[in-house]
Amino acid sequence: MAAANFVKIQIGIYVEIERSDGRIHQAMLTSLNEDSESVTVEWIENGVVKGKEVDLEGIFSLNPDLAPDEDIEPSPETPPPPIPAAKVNKIVKSRQTMTPIKNDTSARDNRVVGSARARPTQLPEQSSSSQQNACRKSNCVKEVEKLQEKREKRRLQQQELREKRAQDVDATNPNYEITCMIRDFRGSLDYTPLTAADPIDEHRICVCVRKRPLNKKETLMKDLDVITIPSKDVVMVHEPKQKVDLTRYLENQTFRFDYAFDDTASNEMVYRFTAQPLVETIFERGMATCFAYGQTGSGKTHTMGGDFLGRNQDCSKGIYTLAARDVFLMLKKPNYNKLELQVYATFFEIYSGKVFDLLNRKTKLRVLEDGKQQVQVVGLQEREVKCVEDVLKLTEIGNSCRTSGQTSANAHSSRSHAVFQIILRRKGKLHGKFSLIDLAGNERGADTFSADRQTRLEGAEINKSLLALKECIRALGQNKPHTPFRASKLTQVLRDSFIRENSRTCMIATVSPGMASCENTLNTLRYANRICIAEVTPEKDTAKQIKYLFVVY
């Protein structure tokens, strides 16, 4: 069928074609395309040879005499005589030697015009045919038009989406765009938060992260929550960024720890996975240590000491009291009751490299080593406690006289390390010790309102002690022969917790969810990500499988 359409079409003949701007003129046929049922034509315009591909329908509409016999109705007019073969060969030969000369161009243009004038009777037929076949275009033009239609549809959809977003925009919130990005990102996550039914894994060094909710100050400032905890051991930080063209976007960073607590977790739940597994250690003649570390105002004192009701603190819900409750419950068990253990408590603070007894009117103490190279806090009072109520009284007394200061994040920031110790003694000799430490808030010098000498010294001493603490924990996890506990007063006091073989440590990193605290939060989590402790698992000791734990500094 395709070959039948080309019966009267020969290479070298001149045919009428329609340009994209509607002009109709003659062009020479140079090739036949039977597969696509089209032909290629060329003509000279302004001294330049031009060409295009035209489908057969366009050729037949303007040149009905070239259509097959079965498709053309008999016409009363006499068809033009066929072109002799000799003439065709002559035309092809002249076409091969054709050059873009100005005289030839003008002659060709005159021939086109003359041809158009020579057939006045065909003008109505040509115009009607061109109207009927105006929609018939080449395949290339059709593809371009399809692309244009798709582009227009996309533009309309984007415009509708922009209009819809513009209606929902909160003009009073300058970070509305970031809020939408975070909301959309969280919508794509699968949430499996930590629950009380989850099993508790045993770690020599346990690291967890706790996120607090936005406080009243952050809510009034319309600060954003940029921390997401999708599962029980993953923390994600959505850090707002800005491109060179001022386009805002999110950089989502993921960190993994042993446990991750969201802003709905209570102190009891945090205690269950962190400090509670360490209580039994002190009954097995071991040393247990639990740290609370984080930016000032991130919830360390709330976690260790208890809920705040205004400026008053409810110590009954803090880890201090919860640990003491479990200690007294363990004492009632038969296997420990026969040991006749006595429980004592101490509470002191370390401020600017000096030690003060919080249970004895902040008396200044000295930290010395005896002849057996045991660190002794000279003058520290140990109060015997018989029940949980006695522990509550001691914690309330100590918290009331603890050193605090004002920072940009917290009007009552703890400027000292508070150490509350529960000590078990058997016939006067040390049996076990549980140290619960509320560390001072880590911060940069730029975060404090006051730039006086005292504030700078406080910050320098805090950073020094935290750095020393990190080195000691690293040595503990890697079982190094030397532990640098003399680098600060904090690690010197806790020497027993680092050098004993039967010692376990838990660190709770508290983070603030606000966008204003994003940099401090990332500093805490990034540092934790850099400190990897290699611990050989005893089950596969022959394979020396390495398990990496993260230590928060």
C-alpha positions, 0 to 999 in steps of 0.5 A: 500500500505504501509503494502504491502512494509513490507511483506518480511521485518521482525524485527531481520533480517540483511540487507545491508545498505549504510553509509553516507561515502559510505560504505556498510555493514550489520545491524540488523533491529530493528523496522518498521515505516509504517507511514514514510515508513522507518525502523530502523537498528542498528549495532556495530562498535568499541564496540559502538551500532549505529543506523539510520533510512533508508527509504524503497527505500534505503533498496530495492536498496541494498536488492532487495530480500526484495522488494514486488513481484509486484515491483521486476522483475523476476530474473533468480537466485534462491532467498535465502531461507527464514529464519526460524521463530525459527532462527528469534526468536533466533536472537532476543533473542541474540540481547536482550542479546547483549553486546559490547564485543571486540570478538563479535565486531571483529566477527561481523566485520569479518562477515560483511567482509565475507558477502561482500566477499561471494557475489561477483556477487552482487557488480556491482548491489549494486554499480549501485543501490547506484549511482542511489539512491545517492540522496535518504537520510533520512528526517533528512538529507534532512532538514539539507541540506535545512537549509544549502541552505537557509544559503548560500543564505542569506550569498550571499545576505548579501555579495551582500549588503555589496559590494553594500554599499562599492561602495556607501561609502563616504571615506571622511565622518567618520560618513557615517554609522550613516548617512545611519542609519538616512536616513533609519530611516527617510525613514520609517516616515510619515511627517506632518509638521506644516503649516500656515493653522493649527489652533492655540490653546490657552495656558496659557503656550505655549512651542515650539521647533525650529530647525535651519539649519546646519551653514557653520562651521558645513557643512565644518566639515561634521557634521550630522543633528541628529534632525528630526521633523516629525509632528507639535508637535514631535521632534526626536533626533538620538543620536549616540551610540557605543556598547562594540564591537565598533558597532555603532547604533542609539538611537532615542528619542522622545519629544512632545511639543505644536509646533515644527518648522523645519529648513525651518520655517521662523520667521514669522511662528514662531511668528504666533504660539508663540507671536502673540496670546499674543498681545491681552492679553496686551490690556485686561490689562494682562501681556505677556512674550515670552522667547527664550531659548537654547544653545549658537549659536542655533538661539535665537537672530536670532528668537527674533531680526531678520536675520543676514546679516554677522555681521549686523542684519535685525531687521525687521524680528524679533519677536521684530518688528513683535510684535510691528507691531501687537500692532499698528494694534490693536490700530487702532481697534475701541474697543481699539482706544477709550481707548487712549492708548500710547505705550512705549518701554524699552530695557535693559540687565541683565549681571552677576546679574546687570541691564544695560539700552541699550537705555541710554549708558548702564547705570547701574540700580537698581532693588528695591521694593516700598512701595506697593511691586511693583518691580521698575527698577530705572532709566530705560528710557521708549521711546514713539514709534509712529510706527514700524520704531521707534521700529526698531531704538531702537532695533538696538541701543540696539543690538549694545551695548549688551554684547557678548563673545566667546564660542566654539559654537559661536564666538559672543555669547550673555552673557546677558539676553536682555529684550525688553518691549512694554508697554501700558499706559492709562493716565499715568497708566500701562495698559499692558506689553509685555516682549520679552526676548532673554536669554543668551545661556545655556552651560556647563563650558567645552564648553567655550574656556576660563577657567578664573574666569570671564567666570566661573562667567558668566556661574554660573550667567546664570545658576542661573537665568535660574533655577530661571526662571524655578521655577517661570514658574512652580509656574505660571502653577500650580497656587501656592500661592508663586512665588520665583521671588526673586531668580534672577534679571531676575525673579525679573524684570519680577515679574508682569508677574508671579503674575498677574492672567491675564498673559500668557507665551510662551517659544521658545526652539531653538536647534542645529541640529549638532551631535556635539551639541547632548548632549546640545540639549538633555539636553534642551529637557530632562529637558523640559520632566521632568518639567510637569505642571498639568493644570485643563481643565475648560470644564471637571472640574468635572472630573478633567481631567489633561492636561500636558504641558512641560516647557522648561528650 
